[in-house]
Amino acid sequence: MKELNNIKEVYFIGIGGIGMSALARYFKAKGKKVSGYDKTETALTKQLVKEGITVHYEDDEKHIAKEADIVVYTPAIPVAHKGLSYYRDNSYPLLKRSDVLGEITKSSFNICIAGTHGKTTITTMTAHLLRHSGYGCNAFLGGIAANYNSNFWSSEKNVCVAEADEYDRSFLKLHPDIAVISAMDADHLDIYGTEDEMQQAFVDFAGQVKKGGVLFSKWGLKKSAELKADHHFTYSLQNSNADAYAANIVNKEGGYVFDVHTTGGWLKNVALNMGGLHNIENAVAAIAIAKQLHIEDEKIKAAVADFKGVKRRFEYIIPPSNSRTVYVDDYAHHPAELEALIKGAKLLFAGKKCTVVFQPHLFSRTRDFAGAFAASLDLADEVILLPVYPARELPIAGVTSKMIFDKMKNERKHIMDKAEVLNWIKNRYDQNNPNLLITAGAGDIDQLVQPVKEILENGE
């Protein structure tokens, strides 16, 4: 592979992916020629085009960059993809996203956030904290930071904050100076086979922390004793056995005010203007990192108060101050994430009827966790299930949303397609009473957000 500084042109296969687009923006910021393919046009790909990056949506050799010095691809791309086949047959340097991120971060001070849930919010909070406080960092995020409407930014400071993805063992190509492990719940069993094998990958990730480096792990993780680093601290929502935790939590206008204890002492009256108790825990991890970097307390508090969240992470589409109906959209696609989302929302908006519209993501995940999804969704007052979003997978015989539906105890449940959901909200959703509506999932359920918002706001 050429030295990154000597590269003139980069082509991305799957450029619309959240991690891929961050790398595309990185190379564009470095003055390289950047182009790529994706299956469908999205708000993100449209934004990339506005930024001067060429994107095409037809899998045809005539559109690909023949002068590319490197080709970056996502493992989700089918083997039979024509563009990928052309590059492979003609011996172009083919690299996964994780290879490139590993190369970029070889000579920088790296803060890498891993975990089966929470990592995107912690990564974005941490990067925002470093940017807002003036400390500075390069950021490679797994979501769109609402403060900056981007998943990437650059800095002259040789510090990288990067989301460390466990899918396909990608995070084992990173070498953190500071690492976080937020969760190790079973997931991606299509890759790992067993929960134990997946958790071993997190143990291996901890082993990637550089000599003298710091690891923060959530209190009570399985295999916690096997997570080794020269300096290992724990964090928690409220468990005072952890090294960092929150206390004196008070609900305030759809957000919270609380105190945070770290190894550096107490940080009082921290204001977080987003919902979900799990996001307080995420903030504790980000604050613990900032304290480790000796950022001043008042700068930390100002940055947290200014944090506007991550798109599709407990995102207020219709905020609590505007309507009898509060509308939250979230990326939750694992049973533990759904449980945290619904519990947190219901605590924050007690007394409102909670309706969840959920789109299962992947046939394999639906099959592996149908019972757990049902138990999480039973926490809602009413549930609408969309068909399974296949993403990179082919259908699995007998695996549909009905697997979850049949295991649910809640009788107020429905299976609908997107058009039926919009019709149901328009004609059958009772907006005269206090309501909490949640749309959740990692597929294309986000296409419903704007139409649903318009129906709720306009009554049509």
C-alpha positions in Angstrom: 0.0 0.0 0.0 1.2 3.5 -0.9 1.9 5.9 2.0 -1.3 7.8 2.7 0.4 11.1 2.0 1.4 9.9 -1.6 -2.2 8.9 -2.5 -3.9 11.2 -5.0 -7.2 9.4 -5.7 -9.4 7.2 -3.5 -12.5 5.3 -4.5 -15.1 3.9 -2.0 -17.4 1.0 -2.5 -20.3 1.7 0.0 -19.4 5.3 0.4 -22.8 6.1 2.0 -22.0 4.0 5.1 -21.5 6.0 8.2 -17.9 4.9 8.8 -17.0 4.9 5.1 -18.3 8.5 4.6 -16.2 9.7 7.5 -13.1 8.3 5.8 -14.2 9.9 2.5 -14.4 13.2 4.2 -11.0 12.7 5.7 -9.3 12.2 2.3 -11.3 15.1 0.8 -10.0 17.3 3.6 -6.5 16.2 2.8 -6.9 17.4 -0.8 -7.3 14.0 -2.4 -9.8 13.2 -5.3 -12.6 11.2 -3.8 -15.5 9.3 -5.4 -17.5 6.2 -4.7 -20.5 3.9 -5.2 -23.5 3.2 -3.0 -26.7 1.2 -3.5 -29.1 4.1 -2.9 -29.1 7.8 -2.6 -29.5 9.1 0.9 -29.3 12.4 2.8 -25.7 11.6 3.6 -24.7 10.8 0.0 -26.4 14.0 -1.1 -24.3 15.9 1.5 -21.1 14.2 0.2 -21.9 15.4 -3.3 -22.4 19.0 -2.0 -18.9 18.7 -0.4 -17.4 17.9 -3.8 -17.3 14.1 -3.7 -18.6 12.2 -6.7 -21.2 9.5 -5.9 -22.9 7.0 -8.3 -25.6 4.5 -7.6 -25.3 2.1 -10.6 -23.0 -0.9 -10.3 -21.3 -0.5 -13.6 -17.6 -0.5 -14.5 -18.0 2.7 -16.6 -18.6 4.8 -13.5 -15.7 3.6 -11.3 -12.4 5.4 -10.8 -9.8 3.7 -12.9 -7.0 5.9 -11.7 -7.7 5.2 -8.0 -4.5 4.6 -5.9 -6.5 2.7 -3.3 -10.0 1.2 -3.2 -11.8 1.1 0.2 -14.7 -1.3 0.6 -17.1 -2.4 3.3 -17.5 -6.1 4.1 -21.2 -5.7 3.6 -20.7 -5.4 -0.2 -21.6 -8.7 -2.1 -18.7 -10.7 -3.5 -20.3 -10.5 -7.0 -20.3 -6.7 -7.0 -19.1 -5.7 -10.5 -17.0 -2.7 -9.3 -15.3 -4.8 -6.6 -14.7 -7.7 -9.1 -13.1 -5.3 -11.5 -10.7 -3.9 -8.9 -9.9 -7.4 -7.6 -9.3 -8.8 -11.1 -7.0 -5.9 -12.0 -4.9 -6.1 -8.8 -5.8 -2.7 -7.3 -4.9 -2.2 -3.6 -8.2 -3.2 -1.9 -8.6 -2.2 1.7 -11.3 -2.5 4.3 -12.4 0.6 6.2 -10.7 -0.7 9.3 -7.3 -1.1 7.5 -7.4 2.5 6.4 -8.4 3.8 9.9 -5.6 1.7 11.4 -3.1 3.3 9.0 -4.4 6.8 9.6 -4.0 6.4 13.4 -0.6 4.7 13.4 1.2 7.9 14.5 -1.4 9.7 16.5 -2.7 9.7 20.1 -5.8 7.6 19.8 -9.0 7.5 21.9 -11.0 4.5 20.7 -14.5 3.7 21.8 -15.8 0.1 21.5 -19.0 -1.7 22.7 -22.1 -3.4 21.3 -24.1 -0.3 22.3 -23.3 3.2 23.5 -20.1 3.6 21.4 -21.5 6.1 18.9 -22.8 8.4 21.5 -19.7 8.2 23.7 -17.4 8.7 20.7 -19.4 11.8 19.6 -19.6 13.2 23.2 -15.9 12.7 23.7 -15.0 14.3 20.3 -17.4 17.2 21.0 -15.9 17.7 24.4 -12.4 17.9 23.1 -13.4 20.2 20.3 -15.7 22.5 22.3 -13.1 22.8 25.1 -10.3 23.8 22.7 -8.3 20.7 23.4 -8.8 19.6 19.7 -9.0 16.3 17.9 -9.7 14.6 14.6 -13.0 12.7 14.8 -14.2 9.6 13.0 -17.7 9.0 14.2 -20.3 6.3 13.7 -23.2 8.8 13.6 -23.9 12.4 12.6 -23.1 14.8 15.4 -26.0 17.2 15.6 -23.7 20.1 16.7 -21.8 20.0 13.5 -24.0 18.0 11.1 -21.1 15.7 10.3 -19.4 12.4 11.3 -15.9 13.8 10.7 -13.8 16.8 11.5 -10.1 17.5 11.4 -7.7 19.3 13.7 -4.0 20.3 13.7 -3.8 18.4 17.0 -2.4 14.9 16.5 -5.2 13.3 18.5 -7.9 11.0 17.0 -11.2 10.1 18.5 -12.5 7.0 16.7 -15.4 4.6 17.0 -14.0 1.1 17.3 -16.4 -1.3 15.4 -16.5 -4.9 16.6 -18.2 -6.1 13.4 -15.8 -8.3 11.4 -13.2 -7.8 14.3 -12.4 -4.4 12.7 -11.4 -2.8 16.0 -8.4 -5.2 16.4 -6.6 -3.0 13.8 -6.6 0.0 16.1 -4.0 0.8 18.8 -5.6 3.1 21.4 -3.8 5.2 24.0 -7.2 5.5 25.7 -9.9 2.9 25.1 -13.5 2.4 26.3 -15.6 -0.8 26.3 -19.2 0.1 26.9 -20.9 -3.3 26.4 -20.2 -6.8 25.4 -23.7 -8.2 24.9 -24.1 -11.0 22.3 -24.4 -9.6 18.8 -23.0 -10.3 15.3 -23.3 -14.1 15.9 -23.2 -14.5 12.1 -19.6 -13.4 12.4 -18.5 -14.8 15.8 -20.6 -17.9 16.2 -20.9 -17.7 20.0 -21.2 -15.1 22.6 -18.0 -16.3 24.2 -16.1 -15.9 21.0 -17.4 -12.4 20.6 -16.5 -11.4 24.1 -13.0 -12.7 23.5 -12.6 -10.2 20.7 -13.3 -7.4 23.3 -10.6 -9.0 25.6 -8.3 -8.9 22.6 -9.2 -5.2 21.9 -8.3 -4.4 25.5 -4.9 -6.0 24.7 -4.4 -3.5 21.9 -4.1 -0.6 24.3 -0.6 0.8 24.1 1.9 0.4 26.9 1.1 3.0 29.6 -2.4 3.5 28.2 -5.8 3.7 29.9 -8.8 1.5 29.6 -12.3 2.5 30.8 -14.8 -0.3 30.9 -18.4 -0.4 32.1 -18.8 -1.7 35.6 -19.9 -5.4 35.7 -19.0 -6.5 32.2 -18.6 -10.2 31.7 -14.9 -11.1 31.4 -14.1 -7.8 33.2 -11.2 -9.5 35.0 -9.7 -10.5 31.7 -9.7 -6.9 30.4 -6.0 -6.0 30.8 -4.3 -2.6 30.4 -1.6 -0.7 32.4 -4.3 1.5 33.8 -7.9 0.1 34.0 -10.8 2.1 35.4 -14.5 1.4 35.5 -17.6 3.6 35.0 -21.3 3.2 35.7 -24.6 5.0 35.7 -24.9 5.2 39.5 -22.9 2.3 41.0 -20.5 3.8 43.5 -18.3 0.8 43.3 -17.1 2.0 39.9 -14.3 4.6 39.6 -16.6 7.0 37.7 -20.4 7.3 38.2 -23.3 9.8 38.3 -25.3 10.8 41.4 -28.1 13.2 42.4 -29.8 12.8 39.0 -32.7 15.3 38.4 -35.0 15.3 35.3 -35.1 18.7 33.7 -37.1 19.6 30.5 -36.4 16.4 28.6 -32.8 16.2 29.9 -31.0 15.9 33.2 -28.8 17.6 35.8 -26.5 15.5 37.9 -23.1 15.2 39.6 -20.2 13.0 38.4 -17.6 11.3 40.5 -14.3 10.4 38.8 -10.8 9.5 40.1 -10.2 13.3 39.9 -13.0 14.1 42.4 -16.6 15.4 41.9 -17.9 17.5 39.0 -21.1 19.1 40.3 -24.3 20.2 38.4 -23.6 18.8 35.0 -26.5 19.5 32.6 -27.2 17.1 29.7 -29.8 18.3 27.3 -30.9 14.9 25.9 -33.0 12.1 27.2 -32.3 8.5 28.3 -30.6 7.4 31.5 -28.2 5.4 29.4 -27.0 8.7 27.9 -26.0 9.9 31.4 -23.9 6.8 31.7 -22.4 7.6 28.2 -21.6 11.1 29.5 -19.9 9.7 32.6 -17.5 7.8 30.3 -16.8 10.9 28.1 -16.3 13.0 31.2 -13.9 10.5 32.7 -11.8 10.7 29.5 -11.8 14.5 29.6 -10.6 14.4 33.2 -7.9 11.9 32.2 -6.7 14.6 29.7 -6.8 17.2 32.4 -9.4 19.4 30.7 -10.7 22.0 33.1 -14.0 21.3 35.0 -15.9 24.4 33.7 -14.9 23.6 30.1 -16.2 20.1 30.5 -19.5 21.3 32.0 -19.9 23.9 29.2 -19.3 21.3 26.5 -21.7 18.7 27.9 -24.4 21.4 28.3 -23.9 22.4 24.7 -24.0 18.8 23.3 -27.0 18.5 21.0 -26.8 14.8 20.6 -26.3 12.4 17.7 -28.8 12.0 14.9 -31.0 9.0 15.6 -29.7 8.5 19.2 -32.7 9.5 21.4 -33.3 12.3 18.9 -36.2 14.5 19.7 -38.2 14.9 16.4 -41.0 16.6 18.3 -39.5 17.8 21.7 -41.4 17.8 25.0 -41.9 21.6 25.0 -43.8 21.7 21.7 -46.7 19.3 21.9 -48.8 16.9 23.9 -47.1 14.3 21.8 -43.3 13.7 22.2 -41.7 12.0 19.3 -38.3 10.3 19.7 -36.3 8.5 16.9 -33.5 6.1 17.8 -31.1 3.7 16.1 -31.8 0.9 18.7 -31.5 -2.4 17.0 -30.5 -4.8 19.8 -32.8 -6.0 22.6 -30.6 -4.3 25.3 -30.7 -1.0 23.4 -34.5 -1.2 23.0 -34.9 -1.9 26.6 -32.7 1.0 27.6 -34.5 3.3 25.2 -38.1 2.4 26.2 -37.3 2.4 30.0 -35.5 5.7 29.8 -38.2 7.3 27.7 -41.0 6.1 30.0 -39.2 7.3 33.1 -38.7 10.7 31.5 -42.3 11.0 30.3 -44.3 9.1 32.9 -48.0 9.4 32.3 -47.7 9.4 28.5 -48.9 6.4 26.5 -45.8 4.9 24.9 -46.1 3.6 21.3 -43.1 2.0 19.7 -42.7 1.4 15.9 -39.8 -1.0 15.5 -38.0 -2.3 12.4 -36.0 -5.5 13.1 -32.5 -5.4 11.5 -31.1 -8.5 9.9 -32.7 -11.9 9.7 -29.9 -13.6 11.7 -30.3 -11.1 14.6 -34.1 -11.5 14.5 -33.7 -15.3 14.7 -31.1 -15.2 17.4 -32.9 -12.7 19.7 -36.6 -12.9 18.9 -37.5 -13.7 22.6 -35.3 -10.9 23.9 -36.8 -8.4 21.4 -40.3 -9.5 22.5 -39.5 -8.9 26.1 -38.1 -5.4 25.5 -41.0 -4.4 23.3 -43.5 -5.6 26.0 -42.3 -2.6 28.0 -44.2 -0.3 25.6 -48.0 0.2 25.8 -48.5 -0.5 22.1 -46.1 -1.8 19.4 -46.0 -1.8 15.6 -43.5 -4.1 14.0 -42.3 -3.5 10.4 -40.9 -6.3 8.2 -37.3 -7.3 8.8 -34.8 -5.0 7.1 -32.3 -7.5 5.4 -29.3 -5.2 5.0 -26.5 -7.4 3.8 -28.4 -10.7 4.3 -30.5 -13.0 2.2 -33.9 -14.2 3.7 -33.8 -17.1 6.2 -36.7 -19.5 5.9 -39.3 -18.9 8.6 -37.6 -15.8 9.9 -40.0 -12.8 9.9 -41.2 -10.1 12.3 -43.9 -12.6 13.3 -41.3 -14.5 15.3 -41.1 -11.5 17.6 -44.8 -10.8 17.4 -45.7 -14.3 18.5 -43.5 -14.2 21.5 -44.9 -10.8 22.8 -47.2 -10.9 25.8 -48.6 -7.4 25.0 -51.9 -7.8 23.2 -51.7 -4.2 21.7 -49.4 -5.2 18.8 -49.5 -5.0 15.0 -47.4 -5.9 12.0 -47.5 -3.2 9.2 -45.5 -2.0 6.3 -44.4 1.7 6.1 -47.5 2.9 4.2 -49.8 1.2 6.7 -47.9 2.8 9.6 -48.5 6.3 8.1 -52.1 5.5 7.5 -52.5 4.2 11.1 -50.9 7.3 12.6 -53.0 9.6 10.4 -56.3 7.9 11.1 -56.1 5.8 14.3 -53.4 7.4 16.5 -55.1 9.3 19.4 -53.3 12.7 19.6 -55.8 14.2 22.1 -54.1 12.4 25.0 -50.5 12.7 26.2 -48.4 10.5 23.9 -44.9 9.3 23.6 -44.1 7.9 20.1 -40.8 6.2 19.4 -39.5 4.9 16.0 -36.5 2.6 16.4 -34.3 0.5 14.2 -31.1 0.5 12.1 -32.6 -0.1 8.7 -34.5 2.4 6.5 -37.1 3.2 9.2 -35.6 6.7 9.2 -37.6 7.3 5.9 -40.7 7.4 8.1 -39.5 10.2 10.4 -40.3 13.3 8.3 -43.7 12.0 7.1 -44.7 11.0 10.7 -43.6 14.3 12.0 -45.7 16.2 9.4 -48.8 14.1 10.2 -48.4 14.7 14.0 -47.7 18.4 13.6 -50.3 19.1 10.9 -52.9 16.5 11.8 -52.9 15.2 8.3 
